Amino acid sequence: MATELNKPAVEQARSLIRDGKVVRDERDDWSEAAPTAQQENDFIEREGWTAFSHWHLGVDRDADPETKQAYSFPYGDFTKVHRSGVISAESRAGQYDHDDIEDALRKLLDLIDKDQGED
């Protein structure tokens, strides 16, 4: 699996954060906040695979782009960025030596935390 940084997803996440579309939750909240398989399926049916891909910081260019297996490191719930999702994804990216993805997630977390007082 050749997972690489999904640059359009990074841009979308930055834009959402700048627009205040952020849930400032804690790391352990991601297990409850992460979209379910059914929510993912509904989103894909409604918005398509490209939109789905933009909610994941990792993409495997060798995988079929119309499968969930092609996308990893989700950071939000299809409407907002979740701080918990960013933290969880950053930790996993570090575990699996995806340095560019880990770095992008760290920068997103810094942006979320920097803008915390600007709600």
VEXBAFI-724435 format. One record per atom (N, C-alpha, C): atom name; x, y, z; residue number from 1; residue in one letter. Coordinates in nm, 2 decimals. Example, Ala and Ser with C-alpha at 12.3 -4.5 7.8 and 13.67 -1.06 7.14 Angstrom:
BEGIN
 at      X      Y      Z   i aa
  N   1.32  -0.57   0.78   1  a
 CA   1.23  -0.45   0.78   1  a
  C   1.32  -0.33   0.78   1  a
  N   1.28  -0.22   0.71   2  s
 CA   1.37  -0.11   0.71   2  s
  C   1.29   0.00   0.79   2  s
//
This chain:
BEGIN
 at      X      Y      Z   i aa
  N   0.08  -0.12   0.00   1  m
 CA   0.00   0.00   0.00   1  m
  C   0.09   0.12   0.00   1  m
  N   0.07   0.21  -0.09   2  a
 CA   0.15   0.33  -0.11   2  a
  C   0.06   0.45  -0.07   2  a
  N   0.04   0.47   0.06   3  t
 CA  -0.04   0.58   0.11   3  t
  C   0.04   0.71   0.10   3  t
  N  -0.02   0.81   0.05   4  e
 CA   0.05   0.94   0.04   4  e
  C  -0.05   1.05   0.09   4  e
  N   0.01   1.17   0.11   5  l
 CA  -0.07   1.29   0.15   5  l
  C  -0.17   1.33   0.04   5  l
  N  -0.30   1.34   0.09   6  n
 CA  -0.41   1.38   0.00   6  n
  C  -0.42   1.54   0.01   6  n
  N  -0.35   1.61  -0.08   7  k
 CA  -0.34   1.75  -0.07   7  k
  C  -0.48   1.82  -0.08   7  k
  N  -0.57   1.78  -0.17   8  p
 CA  -0.70   1.85  -0.17   8  p
  C  -0.77   1.83  -0.03   8  p
  N  -0.75   1.72   0.04   9  a
 CA  -0.81   1.71   0.17   9  a
  C  -0.75   1.80   0.27   9  a
  N  -0.62   1.83   0.26  10  v
 CA  -0.55   1.92   0.35  10  v
  C  -0.61   2.06   0.33  10  v
  N  -0.63   2.10   0.20  11  e
 CA  -0.68   2.23   0.17  11  e
  C  -0.83   2.24   0.22  11  e
  N  -0.91   2.14   0.20  12  q
 CA  -1.04   2.14   0.25  12  q
  C  -1.04   2.16   0.41  12  q
  N  -0.96   2.08   0.48  13  a
 CA  -0.95   2.09   0.62  13  a
  C  -0.91   2.23   0.67  13  a
  N  -0.81   2.29   0.60  14  r
 CA  -0.77   2.43   0.64  14  r
  C  -0.88   2.53   0.62  14  r
  N  -0.95   2.51   0.51  15  s
 CA  -1.06   2.60   0.48  15  s
  C  -1.17   2.59   0.58  15  s
  N  -1.21   2.47   0.62  16  l
 CA  -1.31   2.45   0.72  16  l
  C  -1.27   2.51   0.85  16  l
  N  -1.14   2.49   0.89  17  i
 CA  -1.10   2.55   1.02  17  i
  C  -1.10   2.70   1.01  17  i
  N  -1.06   2.76   0.90  18  r
 CA  -1.06   2.90   0.89  18  r
  C  -1.21   2.95   0.90  18  r
  N  -1.30   2.88   0.85  19  d
 CA  -1.44   2.91   0.85  19  d
  C  -1.51   2.88   0.98  19  d
  N  -1.44   2.83   1.08  20  g
 CA  -1.49   2.80   1.21  20  g
  C  -1.57   2.67   1.21  20  g
  N  -1.56   2.59   1.11  21  k
 CA  -1.63   2.46   1.11  21  k
  C  -1.55   2.35   1.18  21  k
  N  -1.54   2.37   1.31  22  v
 CA  -1.45   2.28   1.39  22  v
  C  -1.52   2.24   1.52  22  v
  N  -1.51   2.12   1.56  23  v
 CA  -1.55   2.07   1.69  23  v
  C  -1.42   2.05   1.77  23  v
  N  -1.41   2.13   1.88  24  r
 CA  -1.29   2.13   1.96  24  r
  C  -1.31   2.03   2.08  24  r
  N  -1.31   1.90   2.04  25  d
 CA  -1.33   1.79   2.13  25  d
  C  -1.19   1.74   2.17  25  d
  N  -1.19   1.64   2.26  26  e
 CA  -1.07   1.57   2.30  26  e
  C  -1.05   1.44   2.23  26  e
  N  -0.92   1.39   2.23  27  r
 CA  -0.88   1.28   2.16  27  r
  C  -0.98   1.16   2.17  27  r
  N  -1.02   1.13   2.29  28  d
 CA  -1.10   1.01   2.32  28  d
  C  -1.24   1.02   2.26  28  d
  N  -1.28   1.14   2.22  29  d
 CA  -1.41   1.16   2.16  29  d
  C  -1.43   1.11   2.02  29  d
  N  -1.32   1.09   1.95  30  w
 CA  -1.32   1.05   1.81  30  w
  C  -1.40   0.92   1.79  30  w
  N  -1.39   0.82   1.89  31  s
 CA  -1.46   0.70   1.87  31  s
  C  -1.61   0.72   1.86  31  s
  N  -1.66   0.82   1.92  32  e
 CA  -1.80   0.85   1.91  32  e
  C  -1.84   0.94   1.80  32  e
  N  -1.74   1.03   1.76  33  a
 CA  -1.77   1.13   1.66  33  a
  C  -1.74   1.08   1.52  33  a
  N  -1.66   0.98   1.50  34  a
 CA  -1.62   0.93   1.37  34  a
  C  -1.75   0.88   1.30  34  a
  N  -1.76   0.91   1.17  35  p
 CA  -1.87   0.86   1.09  35  p
  C  -1.88   0.70   1.09  35  p
  N  -2.00   0.65   1.10  36  t
 CA  -2.02   0.51   1.09  36  t
  C  -2.01   0.47   0.94  36  t
  N  -2.00   0.34   0.92  37  a
 CA  -2.00   0.28   0.79  37  a
  C  -2.12   0.33   0.71  37  a
  N  -2.23   0.33   0.77  38  q
 CA  -2.36   0.37   0.70  38  q
  C  -2.36   0.51   0.67  38  q
  N  -2.30   0.60   0.76  39  q
 CA  -2.29   0.74   0.73  39  q
  C  -2.20   0.76   0.62  39  q
  N  -2.09   0.69   0.61  40  e
 CA  -2.00   0.70   0.50  40  e
  C  -2.07   0.66   0.37  40  e
  N  -2.14   0.55   0.37  41  n
 CA  -2.21   0.50   0.25  41  n
  C  -2.31   0.61   0.20  41  n
  N  -2.39   0.66   0.30  42  d
 CA  -2.48   0.77   0.26  42  d
  C  -2.42   0.89   0.20  42  d
  N  -2.30   0.93   0.26  43  f
 CA  -2.23   1.05   0.21  43  f
  C  -2.18   1.02   0.07  43  f
  N  -2.12   0.90   0.04  44  i
 CA  -2.07   0.87  -0.09  44  i
  C  -2.19   0.87  -0.19  44  i
  N  -2.30   0.81  -0.15  45  e
 CA  -2.41   0.81  -0.25  45  e
  C  -2.46   0.95  -0.28  45  e
  N  -2.46   1.03  -0.18  46  r
 CA  -2.51   1.17  -0.20  46  r
  C  -2.41   1.26  -0.27  46  r
  N  -2.28   1.25  -0.23  47  e
 CA  -2.18   1.35  -0.27  47  e
  C  -2.08   1.30  -0.37  47  e
  N  -2.06   1.16  -0.37  48  g
 CA  -1.96   1.10  -0.46  48  g
  C  -1.83   1.08  -0.39  48  g
  N  -1.74   1.00  -0.47  49  w
 CA  -1.62   0.96  -0.42  49  w
  C  -1.52   1.07  -0.40  49  w
  N  -1.52   1.17  -0.49  50  t
 CA  -1.42   1.28  -0.47  50  t
  C  -1.45   1.35  -0.35  50  t
  N  -1.57   1.38  -0.32  51  a
 CA  -1.60   1.45  -0.19  51  a
  C  -1.56   1.37  -0.07  51  a
  N  -1.59   1.24  -0.08  52  f
 CA  -1.55   1.15   0.03  52  f
  C  -1.40   1.15   0.05  52  f
  N  -1.32   1.15  -0.06  53  s
 CA  -1.18   1.15  -0.05  53  s
  C  -1.12   1.27   0.02  53  s
  N  -1.20   1.39   0.01  54  h
 CA  -1.15   1.51   0.07  54  h
  C  -1.16   1.51   0.22  54  h
  N  -1.22   1.41   0.28  55  w
 CA  -1.23   1.40   0.42  55  w
  C  -1.13   1.30   0.48  55  w
  N  -1.03   1.27   0.40  56  h
 CA  -0.92   1.18   0.44  56  h
  C  -0.79   1.23   0.40  56  h
  N  -0.69   1.24   0.49  57  l
 CA  -0.56   1.29   0.46  57  l
  C  -0.47   1.19   0.39  57  l
  N  -0.51   1.07   0.39  58  g
 CA  -0.42   0.97   0.32  58  g
  C  -0.50   0.91   0.20  58  g
  N  -0.42   0.89   0.10  59  v
 CA  -0.48   0.82  -0.02  59  v
  C  -0.38   0.72  -0.08  59  v
  N  -0.43   0.61  -0.11  60  d
 CA  -0.35   0.50  -0.18  60  d
  C  -0.38   0.51  -0.32  60  d
  N  -0.29   0.56  -0.40  61  r
 CA  -0.31   0.58  -0.55  61  r
  C  -0.31   0.45  -0.62  61  r
  N  -0.26   0.34  -0.56  62  d
 CA  -0.27   0.21  -0.62  62  d
  C  -0.40   0.14  -0.60  62  d
  N  -0.48   0.19  -0.51  63  a
 CA  -0.62   0.13  -0.49  63  a
  C  -0.72   0.19  -0.58  63  a
  N  -0.83   0.12  -0.60  64  d
 CA  -0.94   0.16  -0.67  64  d
  C  -1.00   0.29  -0.60  64  d
  N  -1.00   0.40  -0.67  65  p
 CA  -1.05   0.53  -0.61  65  p
  C  -1.19   0.53  -0.57  65  p
  N  -1.27   0.43  -0.61  66  e
 CA  -1.41   0.42  -0.58  66  e
  C  -1.43   0.30  -0.48  66  e
  N  -1.33   0.29  -0.38  67  t
 CA  -1.34   0.20  -0.27  67  t
  C  -1.29   0.28  -0.14  67  t
  N  -1.35   0.24  -0.03  68  k
 CA  -1.31   0.30   0.09  68  k
  C  -1.16   0.27   0.13  68  k
  N  -1.12   0.15   0.08  69  q
 CA  -0.98   0.11   0.11  69  q
  C  -0.87   0.21   0.05  69  q
  N  -0.91   0.29  -0.04  70  a
 CA  -0.82   0.39  -0.10  70  a
  C  -0.79   0.51  -0.01  70  a
  N  -0.87   0.52   0.10  71  y
 CA  -0.87   0.65   0.18  71  y
  C  -0.84   0.61   0.33  71  y
  N  -0.76   0.69   0.39  72  s
 CA  -0.73   0.67   0.53  72  s
  C  -0.70   0.81   0.60  72  s
  N  -0.69   0.80   0.73  73  f
 CA  -0.67   0.92   0.81  73  f
  C  -0.79   1.02   0.80  73  f
  N  -0.91   0.98   0.84  74  p
 CA  -1.02   1.07   0.84  74  p
  C  -1.00   1.18   0.95  74  p
  N  -1.06   1.30   0.93  75  y
 CA  -1.04   1.40   1.02  75  y
  C  -1.17   1.47   1.06  75  y
  N  -1.28   1.43   1.01  76  g
 CA  -1.41   1.50   1.04  76  g
  C  -1.53   1.41   1.01  76  g
  N  -1.65   1.48   1.03  77  d
 CA  -1.78   1.41   1.02  77  d
  C  -1.86   1.44   0.89  77  d
  N  -1.79   1.49   0.79  78  f
 CA  -1.85   1.53   0.66  78  f
  C  -1.92   1.67   0.67  78  f
  N  -1.91   1.74   0.79  79  t
 CA  -1.96   1.87   0.80  79  t
  C  -1.86   1.96   0.87  79  t
  N  -1.79   1.90   0.97  80  k
 CA  -1.69   1.98   1.05  80  k
  C  -1.56   1.90   1.07  80  k
  N  -1.45   1.97   1.09  81  v
 CA  -1.33   1.91   1.14  81  v
  C  -1.34   1.88   1.29  81  v
  N  -1.30   1.76   1.33  82  h
 CA  -1.30   1.73   1.47  82  h
  C  -1.16   1.72   1.52  82  h
  N  -1.13   1.80   1.62  83  r
 CA  -1.00   1.80   1.68  83  r
  C  -0.96   1.66   1.72  83  r
  N  -1.05   1.59   1.77  84  s
 CA  -1.03   1.45   1.81  84  s
  C  -0.98   1.36   1.69  84  s
  N  -1.04   1.38   1.58  85  g
 CA  -1.01   1.31   1.46  85  g
  C  -0.87   1.34   1.41  85  g
  N  -0.83   1.47   1.42  86  v
 CA  -0.70   1.52   1.38  86  v
  C  -0.59   1.45   1.47  86  v
  N  -0.62   1.46   1.60  87  i
 CA  -0.53   1.40   1.70  87  i
  C  -0.51   1.25   1.68  87  i
  N  -0.62   1.18   1.66  88  s
 CA  -0.62   1.04   1.64  88  s
  C  -0.54   1.00   1.51  88  s
  N  -0.57   1.07   1.40  89  a
 CA  -0.50   1.05   1.28  89  a
  C  -0.35   1.08   1.28  89  a
  N  -0.32   1.19   1.35  90  e
 CA  -0.18   1.22   1.37  90  e
  C  -0.10   1.11   1.44  90  e
  N  -0.16   1.06   1.54  91  s
 CA  -0.10   0.95   1.62  91  s
  C  -0.08   0.83   1.53  91  s
  N  -0.18   0.79   1.45  92  r
 CA  -0.17   0.67   1.37  92  r
  C  -0.07   0.69   1.25  92  r
  N  -0.07   0.82   1.20  93  a
 CA   0.03   0.85   1.09  93  a
  C   0.17   0.83   1.14  93  a
  N   0.20   0.87   1.27  94  g
 CA   0.33   0.86   1.33  94  g
  C   0.36   0.71   1.35  94  g
  N   0.27   0.63   1.39  95  q
 CA   0.29   0.49   1.42  95  q
  C   0.34   0.42   1.29  95  q
  N   0.28   0.46   1.18  96  y
 CA   0.31   0.39   1.05  96  y
  C   0.40   0.46   0.96  96  y
  N   0.48   0.56   1.02  97  d
 CA   0.58   0.63   0.95  97  d
  C   0.53   0.71   0.82  97  d
  N   0.42   0.76   0.83  98  h
 CA   0.37   0.85   0.72  98  h
  C   0.40   0.99   0.76  98  h
  N   0.53   1.03   0.75  99  d
 CA   0.57   1.16   0.80  99  d
  C   0.51   1.28   0.74  99  d
  N   0.48   1.28   0.61 100  d
 CA   0.42   1.39   0.55 100  d
  C   0.27   1.41   0.60 100  d
  N   0.20   1.30   0.62 101  i
 CA   0.07   1.30   0.67 101  i
  C   0.07   1.35   0.81 101  i
  N   0.16   1.29   0.89 102  e
 CA   0.17   1.33   1.03 102  e
  C   0.20   1.48   1.05 102  e
  N   0.29   1.53   0.96 103  d
 CA   0.32   1.68   0.97 103  d
  C   0.20   1.76   0.93 103  d
  N   0.13   1.72   0.83 104  a
 CA   0.01   1.80   0.78 104  a
  C  -0.10   1.80   0.90 104  a
  N  -0.11   1.69   0.96 105  l
 CA  -0.21   1.68   1.07 105  l
  C  -0.17   1.76   1.19 105  l
  N  -0.04   1.77   1.22 106  r
 CA   0.02   1.85   1.33 106  r
  C  -0.01   2.00   1.30 106  r
  N   0.01   2.04   1.17 107  k
 CA  -0.02   2.18   1.13 107  k
  C  -0.17   2.21   1.15 107  k
  N  -0.25   2.11   1.11 108  l
 CA  -0.40   2.14   1.13 108  l
  C  -0.43   2.15   1.27 108  l
  N  -0.37   2.07   1.36 109  l
 CA  -0.40   2.08   1.50 109  l
  C  -0.35   2.21   1.56 109  l
  N  -0.24   2.26   1.51 110  d
 CA  -0.19   2.39   1.55 110  d
  C  -0.28   2.50   1.51 110  d
  N  -0.34   2.49   1.39 111  l
 CA  -0.43   2.59   1.34 111  l
  C  -0.56   2.59   1.42 111  l
  N  -0.61   2.47   1.46 112  i
 CA  -0.73   2.46   1.54 112  i
  C  -0.70   2.52   1.68 112  i
  N  -0.59   2.49   1.74 113  d
 CA  -0.56   2.53   1.87 113  d
  C  -0.53   2.69   1.87 113  d
  N  -0.47   2.73   1.77 114  k
 CA  -0.44   2.88   1.76 114  k
  C  -0.57   2.96   1.75 114  k
  N  -0.66   2.91   1.67 115  d
 CA  -0.79   2.98   1.65 115  d
  C  -0.89   2.95   1.76 115  d
  N  -0.86   2.88   1.86 116  q
 CA  -0.96   2.84   1.96 116  q
  C  -1.03   2.96   2.02 116  q
  N  -0.97   3.07   2.04 117  g
 CA  -1.03   3.19   2.11 117  g
  C  -1.11   3.27   2.01 117  g
  N  -1.12   3.23   1.88 118  e
 CA  -1.18   3.32   1.78 118  e
  C  -1.32   3.27   1.74 118  e
  N  -1.39   3.19   1.82 119  d
 CA  -1.52   3.15   1.79 119  d
  C  -1.62   3.26   1.78 119  d
//
